[in-house]
Amino acid sequence: MPQESIVLETPTGSKNVLLHSCCAPCSGDVMERMADAGIKFTIYFYNPNIHPQKEYMIRKEENVRFAEKLGIPFVDADYDVMNWFERVKGLEWEPERGERCRVCFDMRFERTALYAHEHGFDTFTSCLGISRWKNMEQINDCGLRAAARYPDLHYWTFNWRKGGGSSRMIEIAKRERFYQQEYCGCAYSFRDSNKWREQNGRDRIKIGVQYYGDD
């Protein structure tokens, strides 16, 4: 699908951006568009919510593979999963897009904002909002709140779904044969996705099996 012509402009006019990435499929179109626009950016991979660790490693390695292909710097942050479980304690039965997701985004963006502040980035953004399964307003609120901790840091609220972004992310995922994720990422989305599958006569999720482009 042809990409609509949209000029990418950061809030500060900066050409040096820290991009929080959750996975290769969600970040593929964002990475290509930023590179095409001449924006110098670095990938920051901080996603302690992803469960189990096997799934985390596959998603990270796919993201590393694409970053290396484009020549983009990649920062591999800690997998402090126990801190994540502590952070969302009491929210185990919250629905998708609910309070647990807000707390999860806050945790990931707070660490991203800290890294940006400490390493000379004045702008950061995330590819999370490109997915139709996410609440973009919720994500942007978390990003803006994290950036507000530092006087010279800005969160870029650009709608990555614009310009055919949602369609392009699938096209790129198929072209690159990215690993096809079958749930959001956390232990509770894994639980709820499998419950829905069982109720609808579908097999449980098989980690590390499905790739975009497979028949």
C-alpha positions in Angstrom: 0.0 0.0 0.0 1.5 3.4 -0.9 2.5 5.5 2.1 0.8 8.9 2.4 3.2 11.8 2.3 3.5 13.1 5.9 6.3 15.2 7.0 7.7 14.0 10.3 8.5 16.8 12.7 9.5 16.3 16.3 8.1 18.6 19.0 11.5 20.4 19.3 12.7 20.0 15.8 15.3 17.6 17.2 16.9 15.1 14.8 18.0 12.9 17.7 15.2 10.7 19.2 15.0 7.8 21.6 12.5 5.3 20.3 11.0 3.0 22.9 10.2 -0.2 21.0 8.1 -3.1 22.2 8.8 -5.4 19.3 9.9 -5.6 15.6 6.4 -5.8 14.1 5.2 -2.6 15.9 8.4 -0.7 15.3 9.1 -1.7 11.7 7.2 1.1 10.0 8.1 3.6 12.6 11.8 2.8 12.2 11.7 3.0 8.4 9.8 6.3 8.4 12.1 7.9 10.9 15.1 6.8 8.9 13.6 8.0 5.6 13.0 11.4 7.3 16.6 11.8 8.2 15.9 11.5 11.9 18.8 10.0 13.9 17.3 7.7 16.5 18.2 4.9 18.9 16.1 2.0 19.9 15.5 1.5 23.6 14.2 -1.9 24.4 12.7 -2.0 27.9 9.8 -4.4 28.3 9.9 -6.4 31.5 6.2 -7.1 31.1 6.8 -9.7 28.4 6.2 -13.3 29.7 7.6 -15.9 29.6 11.3 -15.2 29.1 11.4 -17.3 25.9 8.8 -15.0 24.4 10.8 -12.0 25.6 14.0 -13.2 24.0 12.4 -13.9 20.6 10.8 -10.5 20.5 14.0 -8.8 21.5 16.1 -10.7 19.0 13.7 -9.9 16.1 14.0 -6.2 17.0 17.8 -6.4 17.2 17.9 -8.2 13.8 15.9 -5.4 12.1 17.8 -2.6 13.9 21.1 -4.1 12.7 19.7 -4.3 9.1 19.0 -0.6 9.2 22.1 0.3 11.1 20.2 1.7 14.0 21.8 1.7 17.5 20.0 -0.6 20.0 20.0 -0.3 23.7 19.1 -3.5 25.5 17.7 -2.6 28.9 17.2 -4.9 31.9 14.6 -7.6 32.1 13.6 -6.8 35.6 10.4 -8.9 35.4 10.0 -9.2 39.2 9.8 -5.5 39.6 7.1 -5.4 36.9 5.0 -8.1 38.8 5.4 -6.0 42.0 4.4 -2.8 40.2 1.1 -4.3 38.9 0.3 -6.3 42.1 -3.4 -6.1 42.8 -4.2 -5.4 39.1 -4.0 -9.0 37.9 -7.7 -9.1 36.8 -7.8 -5.7 35.1 -9.0 -5.8 31.5 -6.8 -5.0 28.5 -6.4 -1.2 28.2 -7.3 -0.8 31.9 -5.4 0.3 35.0 -2.8 -2.5 34.7 -1.8 -1.3 31.2 -1.5 2.3 32.5 0.9 1.2 35.3 2.8 -1.0 32.8 3.3 1.9 30.4 4.3 4.2 33.2 7.0 1.8 34.3 8.4 1.4 30.9 8.3 5.1 29.9 9.7 6.2 33.2 12.8 4.1 32.5 13.0 5.3 28.9 12.7 9.0 30.0 15.5 8.5 32.5 17.8 7.0 29.9 16.9 9.8 27.5 17.7 12.4 30.1 21.0 10.8 31.1 22.2 10.3 27.5 21.4 13.7 25.9 18.1 13.0 24.1 15.6 15.8 24.3 12.8 13.8 22.7 11.5 10.3 23.1 8.6 8.4 21.6 7.2 4.9 21.3 5.8 2.6 18.7 3.2 1.1 21.1 0.4 3.3 19.8 0.6 2.0 16.2 -1.3 -1.2 17.3 -5.0 -1.0 17.0 -5.2 -3.1 20.2 -3.8 -0.2 22.2 -5.4 2.9 23.6 -3.3 5.7 22.0 -4.6 8.4 24.4 -3.6 6.2 27.4 -0.1 5.7 25.9 0.4 9.3 25.2 -0.7 10.4 28.7 1.9 8.0 30.1 4.6 9.3 27.8 3.9 12.9 28.6 3.8 12.2 32.3 7.2 10.5 32.1 8.8 13.3 30.1 7.4 15.9 32.6 9.9 14.6 35.2 12.7 16.4 33.3 12.5 20.0 32.2 14.3 19.6 28.8 12.6 16.3 27.8 9.7 16.0 25.4 7.4 13.1 24.5 6.5 13.0 20.8 2.8 12.1 20.6 2.8 11.5 16.8 0.0 9.2 15.6 2.0 6.4 13.9 -1.2 5.0 12.5 -1.4 7.9 10.1 -0.1 7.6 6.6 -1.0 4.0 6.3 1.1 3.1 9.3 -1.1 0.3 10.6 -1.2 -1.4 7.1 2.5 -0.8 6.5 3.5 -2.4 9.8 1.8 -5.6 8.6 3.4 -5.4 5.1 6.9 -4.9 6.7 6.3 -7.8 9.1 5.5 -10.1 6.2 8.4 -8.9 4.1 10.8 -9.4 7.0 9.1 -12.5 8.2 9.0 -11.2 11.8 7.9 -13.4 14.6 4.1 -13.2 14.8 3.0 -12.5 18.4 -0.3 -13.8 19.5 -0.9 -11.8 22.7 0.0 -8.5 24.1 3.0 -9.7 26.1 2.3 -10.0 29.8 1.4 -13.1 31.8 -2.1 -11.9 32.3 -2.7 -11.2 28.6 -1.3 -14.7 27.9 -3.8 -16.1 30.4 -6.7 -14.2 29.1 -5.9 -14.9 25.4 -5.7 -18.6 26.1 -9.0 -18.5 28.0 -10.6 -16.8 25.0 -9.1 -19.4 22.7 -10.4 -22.3 24.8 -13.9 -20.8 24.9 -13.8 -20.5 21.1 -12.5 -23.9 20.3 -9.0 -22.7 19.3 -5.6 -24.2 20.3 -3.6 -22.6 23.0 -0.8 -20.2 22.1 2.4 -21.8 20.9 5.4 -19.6 21.7 8.1 -19.4 19.0 6.1 -21.1 16.2 4.3 -18.5 14.0 6.0 -16.1 11.7 4.5 -13.5 9.3 4.3 -14.9 5.8 3.9 -18.5 6.9 1.0 -20.3 5.3 
